[in-house]
């Protein structure tokens, strides 16, 4: 939805003078949705007096992605943000490897990664069942705390988004099991293969995250903790997702 970029614009505007801010979205579907979001961001950037442009790179397959599609200038400083994308390609490792090689060619000054903090890849049914039980149990618990039983959005989330995902994790096997999520330690080993070093997220970032959470009723249930150099966001003690930052050597 682009909300994180409005916060980014506000922070950049308060910290420094921006010569130009360009956001490039790389996607395989929902082009119209990307355009709507980018148009909204352009309107917001105008209110902040930030020179802004956006580019949408639509590809049929992640194997079609290459750095030339980004049309980067030599004087650009590039940051890469990957929200819950890499885990979707675990089942197709050739796509994941290809994407990482192309990102390395960009040599961004920072790469930010948000990923699910769970182990849903075990070949053993019982282990996958237990992991899914605790992980998605936390999601259902959070919704029961804040949404009525007959809330339409809650029904959609539980029956379609969570329900189908749980069914795939627990019941599907082989190539049919497309949902394969791993924790931050696995990603650390994977990123190390591409010469990436983890960058420590600052105490200021941690304090800001906690202040944001405390603005909501869920403040006592939602947690943010530090794992080595990254943050883990969880619900009542159950890890949900990680946020980490990386640089290429």
C-alpha positions in Angstrom: 0.0 0.0 0.0 3.0 2.3 0.2 2.5 3.5 3.8 6.1 2.8 4.7 7.2 5.2 2.0 5.2 8.1 3.3 7.1 7.6 6.6 10.3 7.4 4.7 9.6 10.7 3.0 8.8 12.4 6.2 12.0 11.2 7.8 14.1 12.2 4.8 12.6 15.6 4.6 13.3 16.3 8.3 16.9 15.0 8.1 18.3 16.3 4.8 17.7 18.1 1.5 16.6 15.6 -1.1 17.9 16.1 -4.7 15.5 13.5 -6.0 13.6 10.5 -4.7 12.7 7.7 -7.1 10.8 4.5 -6.2 10.9 1.6 -8.6 8.4 -1.2 -8.1 9.3 -4.6 -9.6 6.3 -6.9 -9.8 4.8 -9.9 -11.8 1.2 -8.9 -11.2 -1.3 -6.3 -10.1 0.1 -3.5 -12.2 -3.0 -1.2 -11.8 -2.6 -1.5 -8.0 1.1 -0.4 -8.3 0.1 2.6 -10.4 -2.6 3.7 -7.9 -0.1 3.5 -5.0 2.6 5.4 -6.9 0.2 8.1 -7.9 -0.8 8.5 -4.2 2.9 8.7 -3.2 3.5 11.3 -5.9 0.7 13.4 -4.4 2.1 13.0 -0.9 5.7 13.9 -2.1 4.3 17.1 -3.6 2.9 18.1 -0.2 6.3 17.5 1.3 8.1 19.5 -1.5 10.1 16.4 -2.4 11.2 16.0 -6.0 9.8 12.6 -6.8 9.3 10.1 -9.6 8.3 6.4 -9.8 8.8 3.6 -12.2 7.0 0.3 -12.5 8.9 -2.7 -13.9 6.4 -5.5 -14.8 7.9 -8.9 -15.7 6.2 -12.2 -16.4 8.7 -14.2 -14.4 11.3 -13.3 -11.9 13.8 -15.0 -14.2 13.2 -12.2 -16.6 14.4 -9.6 -14.2 17.7 -7.9 -14.8 19.4 -4.8 -13.5 19.1 -3.0 -16.9 15.4 -2.8 -16.5 15.9 -0.4 -13.6 17.6 2.3 -15.8 19.8 3.4 -13.0 22.0 6.5 -13.2 25.6 6.4 -12.1 25.1 9.0 -9.4 22.1 7.3 -7.8 22.3 5.7 -4.3 20.1 2.7 -4.4 18.3 1.0 -1.5 16.5 -2.4 -2.0 13.5 -3.2 0.1 12.1 -6.8 0.0 8.9 -7.3 2.0 8.0 -11.0 2.3 9.1 -11.8 -1.3 12.2 -14.0 -0.9 10.4 -16.8 1.0 7.8 -17.1 -1.9 10.7 -18.3 -4.1 12.1 -20.9 -1.8 10.1 -23.5 -3.7 11.8 -22.3 -7.0 15.4 -21.8 -5.9 16.6 -20.9 -9.4 14.4 -17.8 -9.3 15.7 -16.9 -5.9 19.3 -17.3 -6.9 18.8 -15.3 -10.1 17.2 -12.4 -8.2 20.0 -12.3 -5.6 22.7 -12.3 -8.4 20.9 -9.3 -10.0 20.6 -7.4 -6.7 24.3 -8.0 -6.2 25.0 -6.3 -9.5 23.2 -3.2 -8.3 25.4 -3.2 -5.2 22.8 -1.2 -3.1 24.1 0.8 -0.2 21.5 -1.0 2.0 19.1 -3.9 1.5 16.2 -4.2 3.9 14.4 -7.5 4.3 11.2 -8.4 6.1 10.4 -12.1 6.3 8.2 -14.5 8.2 10.0 -15.8 11.3 8.9 -19.5 11.2 10.1 -22.9 10.0 7.4 -24.3 7.7 9.8 -26.4 5.5 10.2 -29.6 7.5 9.6 -32.8 5.6 7.9 -34.2 8.7 4.2 -33.6 8.9 4.1 -33.4 12.7 6.8 -30.7 12.9 5.0 -28.6 10.2 1.7 -29.1 12.0 3.2 -27.9 15.4 4.9 -24.9 13.8 1.8 -23.9 11.9 -0.4 -24.4 15.0 1.6 -21.9 17.2 2.4 -19.5 14.4 -1.1 -19.0 13.0 -2.6 -19.5 16.4 -0.9 -16.1 17.2 -2.6 -14.5 14.2 -6.0 -15.9 15.1 -5.5 -14.7 18.7 -4.6 -11.2 17.6 -7.8 -11.0 15.5 -10.0 -12.3 18.3 -8.6 -9.5 20.5 -9.5 -6.7 18.1 -12.2 -7.9 15.7 -15.7 -9.1 16.3 -16.6 -12.7 15.4 -18.8 -11.5 12.5 -16.4 -8.9 11.1 -16.2 -9.4 7.4 -12.5 -8.7 7.1 -11.8 -11.2 9.8 -13.8 -13.9 8.0 -11.9 -13.2 4.8 -8.5 -13.4 6.5 -9.3 -16.5 8.5 -11.0 -18.5 5.7 -9.1 -17.4 2.6 -5.6 -16.0 3.5 -4.8 -18.0 6.6 -6.9 -21.0 5.8 -5.5 -21.7 2.4 -1.9 -21.1 3.6 -2.3 -23.4 6.6 -3.8 -26.1 4.3 -0.8 -25.8 2.0 1.8 -26.0 4.7 0.2 -28.9 6.5 -1.5 -31.0 3.9 0.4 -30.5 0.6 3.6 -32.4 -0.3 6.3 -32.0 -3.0 5.9 -29.3 -5.6 2.3 -28.7 -4.4 3.6 -27.3 -1.1 4.5 -23.8 -2.3 4.5 -22.1 1.2 7.9 -22.7 2.6 9.0 -20.2 5.2 12.3 -20.1 7.2 13.7 -18.1 10.1 16.3 -15.4 10.2 19.2 -17.9 10.9 18.5 -19.6 7.6 18.5 -16.3 5.8 21.7 -15.3 7.4 23.4 -18.4 6.0 21.9 -17.8 2.6 22.9 -14.1 2.4 26.4 -15.0 3.5 26.8 -17.0 0.2 26.3 -13.7 -1.7 28.8 -11.8 0.4 26.3 -9.9 2.4 27.0 -8.6 5.9 24.2 -7.9 8.4 23.9 -4.2 9.5 22.9 -3.5 13.1 19.5 -1.7 13.4 19.9 1.2 15.7 18.4 1.7 19.2 16.6 4.8 17.8 14.8 2.5 15.3 13.9 0.1 18.1 12.5 2.9 20.3 10.5 4.3 17.4 9.0 0.9 16.7 8.0 0.4 20.3 6.5 3.9 20.5 4.4 3.1 17.4 3.2 -0.1 18.8 2.3 1.5 22.1 -0.1 3.9 20.3 -2.4 0.9 19.8 -4.4 -1.2 22.1 -2.2 -4.2 21.2 0.8 -2.6 22.9 0.9 -5.1 25.7 0.6 -8.1 23.3 2.8 -7.1 20.4 6.5 -7.3 21.1 9.7 -6.1 19.3 12.9 -7.8 20.4 16.5 -7.8 19.1 18.0 -11.0 17.6 21.7 -10.3 17.0 21.4 -7.3 14.7 17.9 -7.6 13.5 14.4 -7.0 15.0 11.9 -9.8 15.6 8.2 -8.8 15.8 5.9 -11.2 17.7 2.6 -11.6 19.4 2.4 -12.8 23.0 5.8 -14.4 22.8 5.4 -16.0 19.4 7.8 -14.7 16.7 5.9 -13.5 13.6 8.4 -11.8 11.3 11.9 -10.3 11.2 13.3 -7.1 9.9 16.9 -7.0 8.9 19.4 -4.8 7.0 22.3 -6.0 4.8 25.2 -4.7 2.8 27.3 -6.4 0.2 31.0 -6.7 1.0 
